[in-house]
Amino acid sequence: MKNYDVIVVGAGIVGLAHAYTAALRGLKVLVIERDAACIGASIRNFGFVTVTGQRAGDHHRRAMRSRDIWASIAPQAGIEVVHRGLWLTARRPAAHAVLEAFMQTDMAQGCELLAPDEAKTQHPALLTDGLQSVLYSPHELRVESRSAIPRLAAWLREHKGVDFRYGEAVVEIDAPRVRTTGGHYHGERVAVCTNAAPGDLFAPVWSQHNVRQCQLQMLRVKPQAGFQLQGSVMGDLSLVRYEGYSALPSAAALRAQLEREESASLAHGIHLIAVQSADGSLVVGDSHHYGASVEPFASGQVDELILRHLREALDLREATVTERWVGTYPSSSEVPCIVHAPQDAVRAVTVTSGSGASTALGLAEEVFAAW
């Protein structure tokens, strides 16, 4: 039996973040993944490392740190940073008021609140007629999740000496012993970084924090030739979704207005995010539906609502849907992440805010610093 300093359970972004952090510390690492490849939430998202709008305090700081680590890792691992920055359009005066309040916070450092004509000059793809203002943040970056996650794993294997075992489910942890459907392993420490679903390892812990599964719908859209985004794009609905904005007192008036004018979108948890891939296509979403389990079926009504918000935000002459999919991730309204220590040598870690790509690398540093 081969001995490891750290065994990581789960090869999604939270697991890879812990494997990377452990390897940087000179530790011998094994990653165990129950599927034949990473096929879950980590590849079904925007690849959008979101900083601006994250919950104030530790979570925002975590996102800033994760962004810096992504920027360092990407060129080493051959991961393309497709674009940088965020453009958040405010159509309603109440949305502009939220952005004005946000600009008075410490989290707005480096951001600009632009008049619509200024934003149009810098980002011609935006539809700025009728807008009140546009928030520009330079902090964000975007990678293509479907290729970035396997490339990150391959780089960890080839350049950091991390071992991987795919197609093995962990059935028992009694550190330092870990038993899987494929064998037994020895790890001085074990980091469990799974999807925190009912029936998974440490399910009672997730239940204590009211963790539910969240299903989201996303689309890939082909725009007209030559269409180019200067960064990721969001809109008014994002201001009542992301806690860095929604926790501001001025957000209450915006929410009340949106409940009158966009009740269907709010009922489906929709807010617009649009990003661009290297091939020119747009990844667009998303929606949020919650439960102990979520159905794997996409709604045409939800797709149409998302596409309407897309057409209202961007100067699109063509918007052909080429792909649709659903994703799931663990969600808790109580905490943005959970770190549980059932034993001295075991940590169970999950991100419960839909921000794994944005915060996992920073969170992993915190876990090992305190372990």
N, C-alpha and C positions, 0 to 999 in steps of 0.2 A: 504494500500500500504506500503510495507516494504521499509525503507530508507537505502541507502548505501552511504558510503563515496566515493567510486569509482565504476563505472560501466565500465567494459571492453567489447568491442564488438569484438568478434573473439576469438576462442579457439585454434588457431595455436600457434606456438612457440612465435611469437611476442606478442600475447595476453596473453599467460601464463606467459611470462616474466614480463609484466606489472602487472598482478595479483600477482605474487610472490613478486615483489618489493613493491607494495602497502601493501600487507599483512605484510611484514617485518616491515613496518612503523606503524603497529598497526591499519591499516584502515580496515573497513568492506567492502568486495569486492564481486561483482557479475560479473560473466562472462556470456555473452549471445552469443550463437553460432547458426547460421541459420541451419546447418546440424545436423543430429541426433548424429553425432560423428565427430571428426576432420578427414577429408578425403582428404585434399588438399596438398599443397606443403610440409607441415611440416612432413608428414609421407611418402612422395614419394621421399625422398632424401637419401643421404649416412649416415646421422647421424654423419657426419664428422665435428668436430669443428675445422675449419681450421684457423690457426694463421699466419703461415709463407706464405708470398706471398700476404697477404691482402694489400690494398692501404695504403701507408705510411701515418703516422700521426694519426688522430683521429680514423680512421677505424681499423688500426692495434692495437692501444691501446684498442679499444672496444673489439676486438677479444680476446686479452690477458685477459682482465677482464672477459669476458664471459666464457672463458675456466676455469678460477679459480672458478667461480660460479658453473658451471657444475660439477666440481670436488667435490665441497662441497655438492651440492644437491643430486648427484647420490646415494651415499650410504644411505642417509636419506630416499630417495624415493624408494629404492629397484631397482634402474636402474643400470644395469651392464655396466661398461666401458669395452668394448670388447677388445680394444687394444689402444695403445698410439704411438705417433710419426708419422713422415712422411719421406718417402724415395723418393727423386725426382732424377730420372736418367737422365743424360745428354749424349746423343748418339753422337751429332754433336759437333765439336769444337766450333761452334758459341754458342751452348747451354752452354758449359763449360764456355765460356767467360761471359755469363750472370750470371752464378752462382758465378764466381770469383768477378764480380762487386757487386753482392748482398752481398757477405761476407764482403764487405767493408762498408756496411750500419749498422746503429744502430739496424735494424730489425733482423740481423743475430746473435744477442747475444744468446749464448747457442747452436748454430748450428755448424755442422762440415761439411767440404767438404772432402769427402773420395775418395781415389783411388779405382778403380773397385775391386781389389783383397781384399782390406780392407772391402768394402761393402759386398762382397760375403761371407767373413768369418762371418760377423755379421748377414747377412740376406741371407741365402742360397737359398731362393725362387726366388731371383732376377736373371735374365739373364744378366750377366755382360760382356760377350764377346762383344767387339766392343765399349763399353762405354768409355767415356772420364773421367767421374767423377760421384759421387752420393752425393747429398746434404742430410744430415740427420738433421732433426729438432726434438727435444724432446717435443715440445710444444703442439702438437695436441692430441686430444682424440676422441674416436668414441663410440657412443651409437647406439642401434638399434631403429631407429626412430619409427617404427610401434608399438613397445611396450613402448618406453620411453615417448612419448607424452601422451598416456592415463594414464600411471603410474604417470607422473608428475601432471596431472589434478587430479587424485584420491588422491594423497598426499596433494595437496593444499586444497582439500575439507576436508579430514579427519584430517589433522594436522595444517592447517593454517586458517580453518574456512571460506574458500572461497565458495560461492554458485555458482551453475551452472544452466543455463537454455539452454538446447539443443533443436533444432527444432523450434527456433523462429528467424525470420528475423527482424532486426531493420528497421523501416520505417520512423521514425522521431526522431530527437534529438533537443530539445529546453531546454538545461540544466536549472534546474535540472531534467526535465522531459524527459524520454525516452519511446517512444511508439514502440511496436513490434507487430508482427502478433499474439502474445499470450497474450498481456496485456500491462499495463503501469507500469513503475518503476521510482523511484526517486533516483538520484545520484548526490551528490554535485560536483563530477567531472566525466567526461566521456572520456575514452581513446578508440578511434576507431582504431582497429588493424586488418583490413580486407585485402583482396588480391589486393586492388587498381585496380580493373578491370573496364573497361568502364561500366557505369550504376550503379556502386557501390556508396556508400556514398562518397561525396566530389570528384566525378569524375572530375569536372573542375580543381581541384588542381592537380590531377595526370596528366591531359592533359598539364598543364602549364610546367611541368617538363619532357614532352615527355616520359611518362611512357607507355611502351608497355607490352604485355604479352609475356613471353618466354616459349616455350615448350621444354622439354628435354626428351630424351629416355634413359632408363636404363634397365639393365638385372641382373638376378640372375644366377650365374654359379656354377655348382658343379665340383670341381677339383678332382684329384685323392685322395684317402684316405691318411691321414697324412699330406697333404699339409698345410703349416702354414705361414701366413704373420706375420712379426714382427711389422708391422704398415701399414699405408696407403701408396699407391704407385702412383706416377705421372710420367710424362715424358716430352719430349721436348715441346710438344704442350701446356703444362700448362704454360710455360714460356712466351708465348705471350698472354695468357688468363688472368692471375692474375696480377693486376696492380703493385703489389710490385716488380715484375720482369719486366713486359712489359714496365713500365715507365722508366727503365734504358736505357741510350743511346745505350748500346751494344745490346739491344734486337732488334734493327732495322735490323741488319744483319741477325739475326736468322729468323725473320719474312720473309725477302726476300727469304731466302733459303727454308723455309717451303712453301712459296707460289709456288715455283717451284716444290718441291718434294711431298708435301702433300696438293695439292690444293683442292681435294675432301673433306678431313677432315676439312680444314679451311672453306670451303663453307658451311658445315653443323655445324660449331661451335663445332667440336669435340675436346676434349682433354681427355686423360685417367685419370680416378681415379679408383682405385681398393681398396676395403676394405673387411674385412672378418667378417662374423657373427659367433655367438657362435656355430652354428651347422656345421661350417666348410665351408659353401657356401660363395661365393664371390658376393658382390654387385659391379657392374661394370657400368661405363658410362663415359661421357655423351655427349649429343649433345645440340645445342641451335638454335632454330628457332623463329623468332620474328614477331609480328604483333598486330593489334588492337584486334584480336582474333586469336586463333590458332586451327588448326584441331586436333581432338582427335585420329588421325591415326598414327601408327608407321611405319617407313620405314625399310624394310629388308636390303636395301643398307647401311643405317646408322648403323644398328646392326652389319653387317659384318665388317664395318670399325672399330667400337669399339672393336670387338673381335680380329681383326688383331693386333691392338695396344696392346691388353692384352697379346696375345701370344708372341709378340716381347719383352715384358717387364718381363714376369714371366716364370719360369721353369715348365710349365704345360704339363703333358702327357695326361691329360683329361680335357675337358672344355665343359661340357654339359649344355646348357641353359635350365633352369627349369622354368623361369618366365620372362616376359617382361612387362613393363608398361611405361606410359608417365606421366609427371608432368608438372605443370605450375607455374610460379611465376612472379610478376611484375618486370620490368627491366627498368632502365634508364641509359643512358651513361653519364648523367650529374652529378648525385649524387648517393652515395651508400645507402642513406636512406633519408627519408623525415619526418620531424616533423612539422605539420601545426597546427596553433592555430586560428580557426575560431571564437572562443569565449574564454573568460578568463577561463571558466570551461571545455573547450573541447580541446583535442589534437587528431589529426589524425596522426597516425604513421605507416609507412611502410618501409620495407627494400627492396631496389630496385637493389641489387647487387647479388642476389642468395645466400646470406650469412646469412640468418635468424638464422639458428642453431648456426652459429659461432659468431654472434654479438648481437642478440636481448637482451640477459640478461644484457650486458653492456649498450646497448642503453636505456633500460628501466630505469636504474639507472640515466642516464643523464636527461631523460625526467622528472622524479620526482624531481631531484635536482634543476631543473630550473623552476619548475611549482609551 
